């Protein structure tokens, strides 16, 4: 699966291209979900676990893209989780949750729940 994320204004200069098969995304996401102990979690929680489990891959993506790279890569991971949620033991809950981000400002993030397998 290949997706192109564009920077502000759709500029090609800041686009991110990530090429992974759906099976690889699902494998990695299942591993992340298995590492989350709580039944409910936020997108931030998921991305934090993803970054710990796949740190070198995440850093490689960050190094390739300088302008707001972390925000773009994390948004892409969250988008892939949403896209493949029907194939995972997880569902997005209604509404958003306000959480403090790493810059100590408040962000609105999606709330997730594990489903029975």
Sine and cosine of phi, psi and omega as CSV:
sin_phi,cos_phi,sin_psi,cos_psi,sin_omega,cos_omega
0.00,0.00,0.75,-0.67,-0.03,-1.00
-0.81,-0.59,0.76,-0.65,0.04,-1.00
-0.74,-0.67,0.55,-0.84,0.08,-1.00
-0.91,-0.42,0.84,-0.54,0.10,-0.99
-0.98,-0.20,0.75,-0.67,-0.01,-1.00
-0.97,-0.25,0.45,-0.89,0.04,-1.00
-0.97,0.25,-0.09,-1.00,0.00,-1.00
-0.82,0.57,0.71,-0.70,-0.01,-1.00
0.97,0.25,0.09,1.00,0.04,-1.00
0.97,0.25,0.33,0.94,-0.05,-1.00
-0.92,0.39,0.66,-0.75,0.03,-1.00
-0.94,0.34,-0.43,0.90,-0.06,-1.00
-0.85,0.52,-0.54,0.84,-0.06,-1.00
-0.94,-0.35,0.35,0.94,-0.03,-1.00
-0.97,0.23,0.43,-0.90,0.05,-1.00
-0.87,-0.49,0.81,-0.59,0.08,-1.00
-0.91,-0.42,0.85,-0.53,0.01,-1.00
-0.85,-0.52,0.85,-0.53,-0.01,-1.00
-0.92,-0.39,0.93,-0.36,0.04,-1.00
-0.55,-0.83,0.52,-0.85,0.08,-1.00
-0.97,0.25,0.41,-0.91,0.07,-1.00
-0.84,0.54,-0.66,0.75,0.00,-1.00
-0.87,0.50,-0.63,0.77,0.02,-1.00
-0.92,0.38,-0.70,0.71,0.06,-1.00
-0.84,0.55,-0.74,0.67,-0.04,-1.00
-0.89,0.46,-0.67,0.74,0.04,-1.00
-0.86,0.51,-0.75,0.66,-0.02,-1.00
-0.91,0.42,-0.66,0.75,-0.01,-1.00
-0.91,0.41,-0.62,0.78,0.05,-1.00
-0.89,0.45,-0.65,0.76,0.03,-1.00
-0.89,0.45,-0.66,0.75,0.04,-1.00
-0.89,0.45,-0.74,0.68,0.00,-1.00
-0.86,0.51,-0.63,0.77,0.03,-1.00
-0.91,0.42,-0.43,0.90,-0.02,-1.00
-1.00,0.07,-0.17,0.99,0.03,-1.00
-1.00,-0.01,0.87,-0.49,-0.07,-1.00
-0.98,0.20,-0.51,0.86,-0.05,-1.00
-0.99,0.17,0.47,-0.88,0.04,-1.00
-0.97,0.23,-0.44,0.90,0.03,-1.00
-0.87,-0.50,0.58,-0.82,-0.05,-1.00
-0.36,-0.93,0.30,-0.95,0.03,-1.00
-0.99,-0.15,0.20,-0.98,0.10,-0.99
-0.85,0.52,-0.62,0.79,0.04,-1.00
-0.87,0.49,-0.69,0.73,0.03,-1.00
-0.85,0.52,-0.72,0.69,-0.03,-1.00
-0.89,0.46,-0.74,0.67,-0.03,-1.00
-0.90,0.43,-0.63,0.78,0.05,-1.00
-0.86,0.51,-0.69,0.72,0.04,-1.00
-0.92,0.38,-0.65,0.76,0.03,-1.00
-0.85,0.52,-0.72,0.70,-0.02,-1.00
-0.89,0.46,-0.60,0.80,0.02,-1.00
-0.94,0.34,-0.67,0.74,-0.04,-1.00
-0.97,0.26,-0.53,0.85,-0.07,-1.00
-0.82,-0.57,0.74,0.68,-0.10,-1.00
-0.85,0.53,-0.71,0.70,-0.06,-1.00
-0.91,0.41,-0.64,0.76,0.03,-1.00
-0.91,0.42,-0.68,0.73,0.01,-1.00
-0.89,0.45,-0.70,0.71,0.02,-1.00
-0.91,0.42,-0.61,0.79,0.03,-1.00
-0.87,0.49,-0.68,0.73,0.04,-1.00
-0.90,0.43,-0.66,0.75,0.02,-1.00
-0.89,0.45,-0.67,0.75,-0.02,-1.00
-0.92,0.39,-0.49,0.87,0.00,-1.00
-0.96,0.27,-0.34,0.94,-0.13,-0.99
-0.73,-0.69,0.94,-0.33,-0.14,-0.99
-0.99,0.17,-0.69,0.73,-0.15,-0.99
-0.98,0.21,0.93,-0.37,0.00,-1.00
0.76,0.65,0.62,0.79,-0.11,-0.99
-0.86,0.52,-0.74,0.68,-0.07,-1.00
-0.87,0.49,-0.71,0.70,0.00,-1.00
-0.88,0.48,-0.68,0.74,-0.01,-1.00
-0.92,0.39,-0.71,0.71,-0.01,-1.00
-0.91,0.42,-0.70,0.72,0.02,-1.00
-0.90,0.44,-0.65,0.76,0.05,-1.00
-0.89,0.46,-0.60,0.80,0.02,-1.00
-0.92,0.39,-0.68,0.73,0.03,-1.00
-0.88,0.48,-0.70,0.71,0.02,-1.00
-0.89,0.46,-0.63,0.77,0.02,-1.00
-0.91,0.42,-0.65,0.76,0.03,-1.00
-0.92,0.40,-0.61,0.79,0.07,-1.00
-0.87,0.50,-0.71,0.70,0.03,-1.00
-0.89,0.46,-0.69,0.73,-0.03,-1.00
-0.89,0.46,-0.65,0.76,-0.08,-1.00
-0.98,-0.18,0.14,0.99,-0.05,-1.00
-0.84,0.55,-0.59,0.81,-0.03,-1.00
-0.91,0.41,-0.36,0.93,0.01,-1.00
-0.99,-0.11,0.09,1.00,-0.04,-1.00
-0.84,-0.54,0.34,-0.94,0.04,-1.00
-0.99,0.17,0.86,0.51,-0.09,-1.00
-0.47,-0.88,0.45,-0.89,0.10,-1.00
-0.60,-0.80,0.52,-0.86,0.03,-1.00
-0.99,0.14,0.75,-0.67,0.03,-1.00
-1.00,0.10,0.32,-0.95,0.05,-1.00
-0.93,0.37,0.58,-0.81,0.08,-1.00
0.99,0.13,0.09,-1.00,-0.01,-1.00
-0.86,-0.51,0.33,-0.94,0.03,-1.00
-0.89,-0.45,0.69,-0.73,0.08,-1.00
-1.00,0.05,0.81,-0.59,0.02,-1.00
-0.68,-0.73,0.40,-0.92,0.09,-1.00
-0.98,0.19,0.76,-0.65,0.06,-1.00
-1.00,-0.01,-0.05,-1.00,-0.08,-1.00
-0.92,0.40,-0.24,0.97,0.02,-1.00
-0.99,-0.12,0.18,0.98,0.02,-1.00
0.92,0.39,0.30,0.95,0.13,-0.99
-0.96,-0.27,0.31,-0.95,-0.07,-1.00
-1.00,0.03,0.71,-0.70,0.06,-1.00
-0.82,-0.58,0.43,-0.90,0.08,-1.00
-0.98,-0.20,0.84,-0.54,-0.05,-1.00
-0.80,-0.60,0.36,-0.93,0.03,-1.00
-0.96,0.27,0.51,-0.86,0.01,-1.00
-0.94,-0.33,0.73,-0.69,-0.08,-1.00
-0.86,-0.51,0.34,-0.94,0.04,-1.00
-0.62,-0.78,0.70,-0.71,0.07,-1.00
-0.96,0.29,0.59,-0.81,0.07,-1.00
-0.97,-0.26,0.36,-0.93,0.11,-0.99
-0.91,0.41,0.61,-0.80,-0.05,-1.00
-0.97,0.22,0.00,0.00,0.00,0.00
